[in-house]
Amino acid sequence: MYDLRDEAPGLFAQEDLEARAARDVGDRVKAVAAALNVRRRQHDDVDAAAPLRLQADHPRLVVDGDDFADDDARVVGVLALPDRRGRLVLLSDHNAGRRSRGRLRESGGAEKGGQSRTEPEGPGDHDIVNNVPTMPFVSPLPAIAFGPAGRPVSRLGLGGEGVLRTFGREAEARAVIEAALAEGVTYFESARAYQGSESYLGGSLGARRDRLFLATKAHDRTKAGARAMLEQSLKSLRTGHIDLWQYHDVRTQEDLDGLDEPAGAYAAFVEAKQRGDVRAIGVTGHYSPAVLRAALERVPFDAVLLPVNPAEGLLGDGFEQTVVPAARARGMAVVGMKVFARGALLAGGGIEPADAVRYALSADVDVIVIGCDDAAQVRAGAAAARSFATASAQWRRAFEERARPRAGELAYYRGPDSSDT
C-alpha cells in the first residue's frame, strides 16, 4: 500500500511536482501530476472541462486509484493546489470517506491500459475524466509550518470571540465551528475568559481534534490558579493536551514583574510544557506594545498573539513594527488578531473582509484568527484567505490611509491614550 501522505505529512508538500517526480516515487507521481492537470471543477461552477490553472480558487480532488502502477501501489486522497509561490503542490486528503475506486486516467482522458472509464461506482467515488466527486471537496486554506515544532496549520484560524464567547448558544456555536471545519480551518483558539468557548469546541470537535491545532489561554497570575485553569481547559476542550497555551493579556508592569515570581503563573506554564500537558507556550497582549515586548524579552515563549490591522500601521508604536521583530529574533511564531477590529473596520461599507485579511496576512505573521457570529462570516473569511496574494508595502500604506479617519476607534483595545501619531 503506497500512501502519498507518507510523502506529504500534514498539509503542504514542500517540494514542487517536478522535484517530487524525480524522487524514488517518480513514475507514480508523474502519473498523479498528469491526472491533476486533466480536469478542474470550481466550487460553484459545474463546468468540469476547464483545465486546472494555478489561479483556481477551488481545485478538486483528483486521483485515488487501485491497481495504480504495480500490485502494492495505491494513491489515496491527493489534492493539487497552488502554493504561495504559484507552484502546484500535493496535499493529503484526510477525508477517507471520499475515496474513489477507479484507475487513473492519462492526460488524454483514457484509463491506463486503454480502456474507457465507467460511471462512478457509488458514494465517495469520483469520475476522474470530469474530475467531479460525488461529495463536494473544498480546497484547503493557505497553510504554514507553525512555531519551532513546525506543526502545519491553516493560516486562517477561528478565534474564540463572536458567538463562541457566549453561554447557552450551542446550536449557533456548533454551526460556526462546523463551518470552519468544512472550510479547512485547522487552527482553533479559545481562552478561559471566553465564557463557553472552550466547551463549545470540546463538544463539537470529537475525534477530529487529533488533526487540529488547539490554542487557549489562562489569565490567572498565580501558579496554582493557572494550573487550575489548565486542568479546566483540558476538561472543557475534551483533550489530553493543548497545542499552544498562552499567558493571557499582558498589559501592566505588575504583569511583567509576576513573570519572575516562583509562585507566579509563568512557572505553571513552564512545568505544563515539561510534563507534556501543553506542546508550546505563548503570550498575548493588545494594550501596550512596550509591555508585550518586555514580556517576551524577559522570559522564553514559543509564540505571541497581537493585533494586526491598519490602525496599528498608523500608530507610531504599532505592534507589528515594535513587537514582531523582537519575536522573530527569538524564533517565535506570530499570530495576528483584531483583524477586523471586532467588526468596526468593516462597518459602514467601503472595506471588504478580503482587504482586511490581505493586509493582515501580508504582515510578518504565521496565522491570523477571526471571531465569527455565524457561518456566513466564517465562509467570507475563508474565501478571503483563499484569494490572498501578498500585498506590496505601497498597497498596505494606502489601505492604512483608508482607515485613518477612524484609527482611534479601531484601536479600541488599547485604551484611552491611543492616537494616530
PEDAQUI-V859817 format. One record per residue. N is the residue number from 1. RES is the residue in three letters. PHI is phi as a letter, one per 20 degrees, with the letter a starting at -180 (NA if undefined). BURIAL is I if it has 9 or more other C-alpha atoms within 8 Angstrom, else O. Layout:
n:N res:RES phi:PHI burial:BURIAL
n:N res:RES phi:PHI burial:BURIAL
This chain:
n:1 res:MET phi:NA burial:O
n:2 res:TYR phi:d burial:O
n:3 res:ASP phi:c burial:I
n:4 res:LEU phi:f burial:I
n:5 res:ARG phi:f burial:I
n:6 res:ASP phi:f burial:O
n:7 res:GLU phi:e burial:O
n:8 res:ALA phi:c burial:I
n:9 res:PRO phi:f burial:I
n:10 res:GLY phi:m burial:O
n:11 res:LEU phi:d burial:I
n:12 res:PHE phi:e burial:I
n:13 res:ALA phi:f burial:I
n:14 res:GLN phi:e burial:O
n:15 res:GLU phi:d burial:O
n:16 res:ASP phi:f burial:I
n:17 res:LEU phi:f burial:I
n:18 res:GLU phi:f burial:O
n:19 res:ALA phi:f burial:O
n:20 res:ARG phi:f burial:I
n:21 res:ALA phi:f burial:I
n:22 res:ALA phi:e burial:O
n:23 res:ARG phi:e burial:O
n:24 res:ASP phi:f burial:O
n:25 res:VAL phi:e burial:I
n:26 res:GLY phi:g burial:I
n:27 res:ASP phi:f burial:O
n:28 res:ARG phi:f burial:I
n:29 res:VAL phi:f burial:I
n:30 res:LYS phi:f burial:I
n:31 res:ALA phi:f burial:I
n:32 res:VAL phi:f burial:I
n:33 res:ALA phi:f burial:I
n:34 res:ALA phi:f burial:I
n:35 res:ALA phi:f burial:I
n:36 res:LEU phi:f burial:I
n:37 res:ASN phi:e burial:I
n:38 res:VAL phi:f burial:I
n:39 res:ARG phi:b burial:I
n:40 res:ARG phi:c burial:I
n:41 res:ARG phi:c burial:I
n:42 res:GLN phi:f burial:I
n:43 res:HIS phi:g burial:I
n:44 res:ASP phi:d burial:O
n:45 res:ASP phi:c burial:O
n:46 res:VAL phi:e burial:O
n:47 res:ASP phi:f burial:O
n:48 res:ALA phi:e burial:I
n:49 res:ALA phi:e burial:O
n:50 res:ALA phi:f burial:O
n:51 res:PRO phi:f burial:O
n:52 res:LEU phi:f burial:I
n:53 res:ARG phi:c burial:O
n:54 res:LEU phi:f burial:I
n:55 res:GLN phi:e burial:O
n:56 res:ALA phi:g burial:I
n:57 res:ASP phi:f burial:I
n:58 res:HIS phi:c burial:I
n:59 res:PRO phi:g burial:I
n:60 res:ARG phi:d burial:I
n:61 res:LEU phi:g burial:I
n:62 res:VAL phi:c burial:I
n:63 res:VAL phi:c burial:I
n:64 res:ASP phi:a burial:I
n:65 res:GLY phi:c burial:I
n:66 res:ASP phi:e burial:I
n:67 res:ASP phi:l burial:I
n:68 res:PHE phi:f burial:I
n:69 res:ALA phi:c burial:O
n:70 res:ASP phi:b burial:O
n:71 res:ASP phi:f burial:O
n:72 res:ASP phi:d burial:O
n:73 res:ALA phi:e burial:I
n:74 res:ARG phi:b burial:I
n:75 res:VAL phi:d burial:I
n:76 res:VAL phi:c burial:I
n:77 res:GLY phi:l burial:I
n:78 res:VAL phi:d burial:I
n:79 res:LEU phi:c burial:I
n:80 res:ALA phi:d burial:I
n:81 res:LEU phi:b burial:I
n:82 res:PRO phi:f burial:I
n:83 res:ASP phi:e burial:I
n:84 res:ARG phi:f burial:O
n:85 res:ARG phi:d burial:O
n:86 res:GLY phi:n burial:O
n:87 res:ARG phi:e burial:I
n:88 res:LEU phi:f burial:I
n:89 res:VAL phi:c burial:I
n:90 res:LEU phi:e burial:I
n:91 res:LEU phi:c burial:I
n:92 res:SER phi:f burial:I
n:93 res:ASP phi:e burial:I
n:94 res:HIS phi:e burial:O
n:95 res:ASN phi:e burial:O
n:96 res:ALA phi:f burial:O
n:97 res:GLY phi:f burial:O
n:98 res:ARG phi:d burial:I
n:99 res:ARG phi:e burial:I
n:100 res:SER phi:e burial:I
n:101 res:ARG phi:c burial:I
n:102 res:GLY phi:d burial:I
n:103 res:ARG phi:e burial:I
n:104 res:LEU phi:f burial:I
n:105 res:ARG phi:d burial:I
n:106 res:GLU phi:f burial:I
n:107 res:SER phi:f burial:I
n:108 res:GLY phi:f burial:O
n:109 res:GLY phi:o burial:O
n:110 res:ALA phi:e burial:I
n:111 res:GLU phi:f burial:I
n:112 res:LYS phi:g burial:I
n:113 res:GLY phi:n burial:O
n:114 res:GLY phi:n burial:O
n:115 res:GLN phi:e burial:O
n:116 res:SER phi:e burial:O
n:117 res:ARG phi:e burial:O
n:118 res:THR phi:e burial:O
n:119 res:GLU phi:f burial:O
n:120 res:PRO phi:g burial:O
n:121 res:GLU phi:e burial:O
n:122 res:GLY phi:q burial:O
n:123 res:PRO phi:g burial:O
n:124 res:GLY phi:n burial:I
n:125 res:ASP phi:e burial:I
n:126 res:HIS phi:c burial:I
n:127 res:ASP phi:e burial:I
n:128 res:ILE phi:f burial:I
n:129 res:VAL phi:f burial:I
n:130 res:ASN phi:e burial:I
n:131 res:ASN phi:l burial:I
n:132 res:VAL phi:d burial:I
n:133 res:PRO phi:f burial:I
n:134 res:THR phi:f burial:O
n:135 res:MET phi:d burial:O
n:136 res:PRO phi:f burial:O
n:137 res:PHE phi:c burial:O
n:138 res:VAL phi:e burial:I
n:139 res:SER phi:f burial:I
n:140 res:PRO phi:f burial:O
n:141 res:LEU phi:f burial:I
n:142 res:PRO phi:g burial:I
n:143 res:ALA phi:c burial:I
n:144 res:ILE phi:b burial:I
n:145 res:ALA phi:e burial:O
n:146 res:PHE phi:e burial:I
n:147 res:GLY phi:m burial:I
n:148 res:PRO phi:g burial:O
n:149 res:ALA phi:f burial:O
n:150 res:GLY phi:m burial:O
n:151 res:ARG phi:f burial:I
n:152 res:PRO phi:f burial:I
n:153 res:VAL phi:b burial:I
n:154 res:SER phi:f burial:I
n:155 res:ARG phi:f burial:I
n:156 res:LEU phi:d burial:I
n:157 res:GLY phi:d burial:I
n:158 res:LEU phi:e burial:I
n:159 res:GLY phi:e burial:I
n:160 res:GLY phi:e burial:I
n:161 res:GLU phi:e burial:I
n:162 res:GLY phi:m burial:I
n:163 res:VAL phi:f burial:I
n:164 res:LEU phi:f burial:I
n:165 res:ARG phi:e burial:I
n:166 res:THR phi:b burial:I
n:167 res:PHE phi:c burial:O
n:168 res:GLY phi:m burial:O
n:169 res:ARG phi:c burial:O
n:170 res:GLU phi:g burial:O
n:171 res:ALA phi:f burial:O
n:172 res:GLU phi:f burial:I
n:173 res:ALA phi:f burial:I
n:174 res:ARG phi:f burial:I
n:175 res:ALA phi:f burial:I
n:176 res:VAL phi:f burial:I
n:177 res:ILE phi:f burial:I
n:178 res:GLU phi:f burial:I
n:179 res:ALA phi:f burial:I
n:180 res:ALA phi:f burial:I
n:181 res:LEU phi:f burial:I
n:182 res:ALA phi:f burial:O
n:183 res:GLU phi:e burial:I
n:184 res:GLY phi:n burial:I
n:185 res:VAL phi:f burial:I
n:186 res:THR phi:d burial:I
n:187 res:TYR phi:d burial:I
n:188 res:PHE phi:c burial:I
n:189 res:GLU phi:c burial:I
n:190 res:SER phi:b burial:I
n:191 res:ALA phi:a burial:I
n:192 res:ARG phi:f burial:I
n:193 res:ALA phi:f burial:O
n:194 res:TYR phi:e burial:I
n:195 res:GLN phi:l burial:I
n:196 res:GLY phi:e burial:I
n:197 res:SER phi:g burial:I
n:198 res:GLU phi:f burial:I
n:199 res:SER phi:f burial:I
n:200 res:TYR phi:g burial:I
n:201 res:LEU phi:f burial:I
n:202 res:GLY phi:f burial:I
n:203 res:GLY phi:e burial:I
n:204 res:SER phi:d burial:I
n:205 res:LEU phi:f burial:O
n:206 res:GLY phi:l burial:O
n:207 res:ALA phi:f burial:O
n:208 res:ARG phi:f burial:O
n:209 res:ARG phi:g burial:I
n:210 res:ASP phi:f burial:O
n:211 res:ARG phi:d burial:O
n:212 res:LEU phi:d burial:I
n:213 res:PHE phi:d burial:I
n:214 res:LEU phi:d burial:I
n:215 res:ALA phi:d burial:I
n:216 res:THR phi:b burial:I
n:217 res:LYS phi:b burial:I
n:218 res:ALA phi:c burial:I
n:219 res:HIS phi:d burial:I
n:220 res:ASP phi:f burial:I
n:221 res:ARG phi:e burial:I
n:222 res:THR phi:d burial:I
n:223 res:LYS phi:f burial:I
n:224 res:ALA phi:f burial:I
n:225 res:GLY phi:f burial:I
n:226 res:ALA phi:f burial:I
n:227 res:ARG phi:f burial:I
n:228 res:ALA phi:f burial:O
n:229 res:MET phi:f burial:I
n:230 res:LEU phi:f burial:I
n:231 res:GLU phi:f burial:O
n:232 res:GLN phi:f burial:O
n:233 res:SER phi:f burial:I
n:234 res:LEU phi:f burial:I
n:235 res:LYS phi:f burial:O
n:236 res:SER phi:f burial:I
n:237 res:LEU phi:e burial:I
n:238 res:ARG phi:l burial:O
n:239 res:THR phi:b burial:I
n:240 res:GLY phi:e burial:O
n:241 res:HIS phi:b burial:I
n:242 res:ILE phi:d burial:I
n:243 res:ASP phi:f burial:I
n:244 res:LEU phi:b burial:I
n:245 res:TRP phi:d burial:I
n:246 res:GLN phi:d burial:I
n:247 res:TYR phi:f burial:I
n:248 res:HIS phi:e burial:I
n:249 res:ASP phi:l burial:I
n:250 res:VAL phi:f burial:I
n:251 res:ARG phi:b burial:I
n:252 res:THR phi:c burial:O
n:253 res:GLN phi:f burial:O
n:254 res:GLU phi:f burial:O
n:255 res:ASP phi:f burial:I
n:256 res:LEU phi:f burial:I
n:257 res:ASP phi:f burial:O
n:258 res:GLY phi:f burial:I
n:259 res:LEU phi:f burial:I
n:260 res:ASP phi:e burial:O
n:261 res:GLU phi:e burial:O
n:262 res:PRO phi:g burial:O
n:263 res:ALA phi:e burial:O
n:264 res:GLY phi:e burial:I
n:265 res:ALA phi:f burial:I
n:266 res:TYR phi:g burial:I
n:267 res:ALA phi:f burial:I
n:268 res:ALA phi:f burial:I
n:269 res:PHE phi:f burial:I
n:270 res:VAL phi:f burial:I
n:271 res:GLU phi:f burial:O
n:272 res:ALA phi:f burial:I
n:273 res:LYS phi:f burial:I
n:274 res:GLN phi:f burial:O
n:275 res:ARG phi:f burial:O
n:276 res:GLY phi:n burial:O
n:277 res:ASP phi:f burial:I
n:278 res:VAL phi:c burial:I
n:279 res:ARG phi:e burial:I
n:280 res:ALA phi:b burial:I
n:281 res:ILE phi:c burial:I
n:282 res:GLY phi:c burial:I
n:283 res:VAL phi:c burial:I
n:284 res:THR phi:c burial:I
n:285 res:GLY phi:a burial:I
n:286 res:HIS phi:b burial:I
n:287 res:TYR phi:e burial:I
n:288 res:SER phi:c burial:I
n:289 res:PRO phi:g burial:I
n:290 res:ALA phi:f burial:O
n:291 res:VAL phi:f burial:I
n:292 res:LEU phi:f burial:I
n:293 res:ARG phi:f burial:I
n:294 res:ALA phi:f burial:I
n:295 res:ALA phi:f burial:I
n:296 res:LEU phi:f burial:I
n:297 res:GLU phi:e burial:O
n:298 res:ARG phi:e burial:O
n:299 res:VAL phi:c burial:O
n:300 res:PRO phi:f burial:O
n:301 res:PHE phi:c burial:I
n:302 res:ASP phi:e burial:I
n:303 res:ALA phi:b burial:I
n:304 res:VAL phi:c burial:I
n:305 res:LEU phi:d burial:I
n:306 res:LEU phi:b burial:I
n:307 res:PRO phi:f burial:I
n:308 res:VAL phi:c burial:I
n:309 res:ASN phi:b burial:I
n:310 res:PRO phi:f burial:I
n:311 res:ALA phi:f burial:I
n:312 res:GLU phi:f burial:I
n:313 res:GLY phi:f burial:I
n:314 res:LEU phi:e burial:I
n:315 res:LEU phi:e burial:I
n:316 res:GLY phi:f burial:O
n:317 res:ASP phi:d burial:O
n:318 res:GLY phi:g burial:I
n:319 res:PHE phi:g burial:I
n:320 res:GLU phi:f burial:I
n:321 res:GLN phi:f burial:I
n:322 res:THR phi:d burial:I
n:323 res:VAL phi:e burial:I
n:324 res:VAL phi:g burial:I
n:325 res:PRO phi:g burial:I
n:326 res:ALA phi:f burial:I
n:327 res:ALA phi:f burial:I
n:328 res:ARG phi:f burial:I
n:329 res:ALA phi:f burial:O
n:330 res:ARG phi:d burial:O
n:331 res:GLY phi:m burial:I
n:332 res:MET phi:e burial:I
n:333 res:ALA phi:f burial:I
n:334 res:VAL phi:c burial:I
n:335 res:VAL phi:d burial:I
n:336 res:GLY phi:e burial:I
n:337 res:MET phi:c burial:I
n:338 res:LYS phi:l burial:I
n:339 res:VAL phi:f burial:I
n:340 res:PHE phi:d burial:I
n:341 res:ALA phi:l burial:I
n:342 res:ARG phi:l burial:O
n:343 res:GLY phi:n burial:O
n:344 res:ALA phi:f burial:I
n:345 res:LEU phi:f burial:I
n:346 res:LEU phi:e burial:I
n:347 res:ALA phi:f burial:O
n:348 res:GLY phi:n burial:O
n:349 res:GLY phi:m burial:O
n:350 res:GLY phi:n burial:O
n:351 res:ILE phi:c burial:O
n:352 res:GLU phi:e burial:O
n:353 res:PRO phi:g burial:I
n:354 res:ALA phi:f burial:I
n:355 res:ASP phi:f burial:I
n:356 res:ALA phi:f burial:I
n:357 res:VAL phi:f burial:I
n:358 res:ARG phi:f burial:I
n:359 res:TYR phi:g burial:I
n:360 res:ALA phi:f burial:I
n:361 res:LEU phi:f burial:I
n:362 res:SER phi:e burial:I
n:363 res:ALA phi:f burial:O
n:364 res:ASP phi:e burial:O
n:365 res:VAL phi:c burial:I
n:366 res:ASP phi:e burial:I
n:367 res:VAL phi:c burial:I
n:368 res:ILE phi:c burial:I
n:369 res:VAL phi:d burial:I
n:370 res:ILE phi:c burial:I
n:371 res:GLY phi:e burial:I
n:372 res:CYS phi:c burial:I
n:373 res:ASP phi:e burial:I
n:374 res:ASP phi:b burial:I
n:375 res:ALA phi:f burial:I
n:376 res:ALA phi:f burial:O
n:377 res:GLN phi:f burial:I
n:378 res:VAL phi:f burial:I
n:379 res:ARG phi:f burial:I
n:380 res:ALA phi:f burial:I
n:381 res:GLY phi:f burial:I
n:382 res:ALA phi:f burial:I
n:383 res:ALA phi:f burial:I
n:384 res:ALA phi:f burial:I
n:385 res:ALA phi:f burial:I
n:386 res:ARG phi:f burial:I
n:387 res:SER phi:e burial:O
n:388 res:PHE phi:f burial:I
n:389 res:ALA phi:c burial:O
n:390 res:THR phi:g burial:O
n:391 res:ALA phi:e burial:I
n:392 res:SER phi:f burial:O
n:393 res:ALA phi:f burial:O
n:394 res:GLN phi:f burial:O
n:395 res:TRP phi:f burial:O
n:396 res:ARG phi:f burial:I
n:397 res:ARG phi:f burial:I
n:398 res:ALA phi:f burial:O
n:399 res:PHE phi:f burial:I
n:400 res:GLU phi:f burial:I
n:401 res:GLU phi:f burial:O
n:402 res:ARG phi:f burial:O
n:403 res:ALA phi:e burial:I
n:404 res:ARG phi:g burial:I
n:405 res:PRO phi:g burial:O
n:406 res:ARG phi:c burial:O
n:407 res:ALA phi:g burial:I
n:408 res:GLY phi:f burial:I
n:409 res:GLU phi:f burial:O
n:410 res:LEU phi:f burial:I
n:411 res:ALA phi:e burial:I
n:412 res:TYR phi:g burial:I
n:413 res:TYR phi:f burial:O
n:414 res:ARG phi:e burial:I
n:415 res:GLY phi:o burial:O
n:416 res:PRO phi:f burial:O
n:417 res:ASP phi:e burial:O
n:418 res:SER phi:f burial:I
n:419 res:SER phi:b burial:O
n:420 res:ASP phi:d burial:I
n:421 res:THR phi:e burial:O
